Every structure is written in C-alpha cells, then in structure tokens.
Amino acid sequence: MISSVRVIGNPRAAAREAPPPDALASDGFEAAYREISGWPGYRPTPIHNLKGLAAELGLGKILYKDEGPRFGLGSFKPLGGAYAVARVLARELAKRGIAVNATAADLLAGRHAEAVRGITITSATDGNHGRSVAWGARMFGCRAVIFIHQTVSEGRKAAIERYGAEVIRVPGGYDDSVRHAFAEAERRGWHVVQDTATADYRTVPADISHGYGVIAGEVVAQVSEPPTHVLVQAGVGGAASAVCARFWQLWGTSRPAFLVLEPAKAACVAASLAAGKRVEVTGDLETVMAGLSCGVVSELAWEVLATGADGAVVIDDGLALEGMRRLAFPLPGDPPIVGGECSGGAVGALIGLSREPSLMAQIGFGKSSSVLLIGTEGATDPVIYKEIVGKAPEEILA
Ligand SMILES: Cc1ncc(COP(=O)(O)O)c(C=O)c1O
C-alpha cells in the first residue's frame, strides 16, 4: 500500500487578525455545549501528550485528543448526530404546537414521549454518523431508519442496529445513500439528519457542527496555551469547520494554524482550496478511512474552511495503517491508544511529513511546534481493527 503525503497551501487563508466568519456562530456552539454537557454519561474526552512520538518526529509537542471514549460510541460523532436529533425533535414539537422550546432534558424525562414516538428520523452514513443518530433517537425516544451503501462493513451495520435503528443497505456509494435518505424522507414525511449543507438544507448541518464544537471548547479548557498547529480530518468538513470556527472565536489571533487532513482518494477540501471554490472530486473515493470518503465539502463547512484553513495534508491509506499501529504500539513514554483508521490517519500524516523535510518546512513544523491531533475514532469496527493492528482493542489496553 502506498504511503505518501502531500501538502496543499491555501492562498486565501485569512490573516490572524481577521474576524471569524459568520457561519457557525458562537451562540449556536454555546447552546450545544449547554445541552450536551447535561446528557447522561457526558465527560470531556482525554488529551494525551505523546512525548516519545514528538521527539522521534522532530516536533516540540504532540497532543492527541482521544474521541474513542465519547459516550461509549467509539467516535466524536454523537456530539453532532445525536444533538441534531434532539434539535429536530424540538423544532417538530414546536411546529405541532406541543412544546415551544423542548430541551434535551425535557426529552430525556419523556415529557412529550407520545408525540416523539411518532417521529421518524432518517440518515445516510458510512458508519459512525448513523450510529450516533441511532443512539440519539433511542435516547430521546423516536424512530430511526438509517441507509448505508454497498461497502459499509457488516460490523458497522451491526453497531447501528444495536441502538434499535432499522438499517437499509442501498446500491451505489455514500452520495447515493444520501440521495436515497432525502427521497424517502420526502415521500414518507420523515426528518433527515445529514451533515452536508446545501443552499436549502443548512439548519441541521449547522446543529451537527455546533455539537462538534464541544471538542474545541473542551480543548481550550484542557490546555495551558494554544498549540501552534491543529490537524483535523475532513469528510464533508463538518468537524473540521466546527473546530476551526470555535478556535477562531475562542482564541482569536493566537489560534493555531489550521490544517485539514484528507485521504488522497477523497481530497475534496484540498481540491477546493487549490481551486478557490468548492469542487467535487469523482472516481473511486473508497479509502480505509471510511468516514472521510466524501467527494464534496459541505457548503456550510466551506464558508469556514475557505479562509479558515491554512492548508491541507493529503495522505495515502498506508500512512493511516502505520499511524494506527504506532498508536497501538507506542514509543517509550507514550501510552498505548486504540485509534481507528481516521485517527491513524492523523498520526500517519505526521509520520509521513517527518520523512519530507521540505514539507515540514512548508508547514512550519519543527522543534518549537506543538501539534494538536484529533483522534476522531477508536476501534469503530473491532474486527477490521484486529486485522490491521494484529491485536484486539482490549489487548492493546490490557
Ligand atoms: C471517525 C471520523 N473522523 C472524521 C470524520 C469526518 O467528519 P466530517 O464528515 O464532519 O468532515 C468522520 C465522518 O464520518 C468520521 O467518522
């Protein structure tokens, strides 16, 4: 498997002094934090300081925010998908004249249980998002129907079904399953919880990104000073735009340089940064980093990343696998960490960059850099995890 890395700069990156864009406003992030921090089982995810890895790669510091333990779901995704379920239910209850502003706490207490039971949420997913929507639907008491495409693994399908959702496999790739979810919702009066914004579908993707902003809010409270760089994986860009916007709002001019991480086969943000406008990448988008197999960046995410991203790092799958193994079998001084393919990608990107002095210089990586990585998933498919790493997640942590 190929293990190469590329860096794409953003000639339109905003100056440090520039104000954050209007898309994804502070009050949306604050409302999401208030709600999500009240859910049962909420606790900030840990940040690990990978000293051994930083020394080996020639960096000052590597901080790894581990989203694997998030709500016991294996990835950061419940922050967005489940939060959006609560928001959709609240809006629907208001529209039906049942409750003006139902909070997650109202829904959790079963205050409008009968009406909520009759509401169906639908979504398309390559795994993690669907699991978080199904989890949210079960927690708040509504029905969920989740569409998956041909190559979503049986393990990821079963993980969604575990939360009581009906899971339907449809022909084609991820984008086909999204079209399917919208068409079925239109026909049956269901509500779509999808993270890709278009001109007439912005409210739910904004809810999802506001939920993801909890990651950035936690980081600001957990670190003593802003890192110099942050690298965030992008599929449709929901997570990356949320972290970018929130750091911009909370840290202003001292915010880190913001890098988007993408697989070479689905580098739609990188292509858009190079073109100066949203462009779709086509062809075979499948990568081991399943959550990143997206051909086009969400409109809302693009409104932030077009100037908020300082560049993109694009990697081949081989580096993601190398990164997973490095997390599992760490250098002396670092803890063993269970990170899935997308998390391995973040570590693999740094490993790949460290082998290319000219790219290290281009990004400004060196001994005085502190780099924040978001480990966006744990072993979201334990069978695949064991095939790649050679040991089960429990054995790594034993
Ligand atoms: C583990 C993981 N990391 C990153 C992403 C990318 O998130 P987004 O699609 O919001 O860019 C996903 C999306 O599914 C994911 O599952």
The ligand as a Gaussian input file, in Angstrom:
#p B3LYP/6-31G(d) Opt

LIG

0 1
 C      -14.003000       8.914000      12.509000
 C      -14.330000      10.071000      11.644000
 N      -13.449000      11.085000      11.559000
 C      -13.701000      12.155000      10.801000
 C      -14.870000      12.257000      10.066000
 C      -15.083000      13.464000       9.210000
 O      -16.122000      14.271000       9.667000
 P      -16.869000      15.253000       8.654000
 O      -17.617000      14.401000       7.682000
 O      -17.717000      16.071000       9.534000
 O      -15.825000      16.022000       7.950000
 C      -15.805000      11.224000      10.124000
 C      -17.055000      11.284000       9.358000
 O      -17.810000      10.353000       9.275000
 C      -15.536000      10.102000      10.925000
 O      -16.390000       9.083000      11.023000

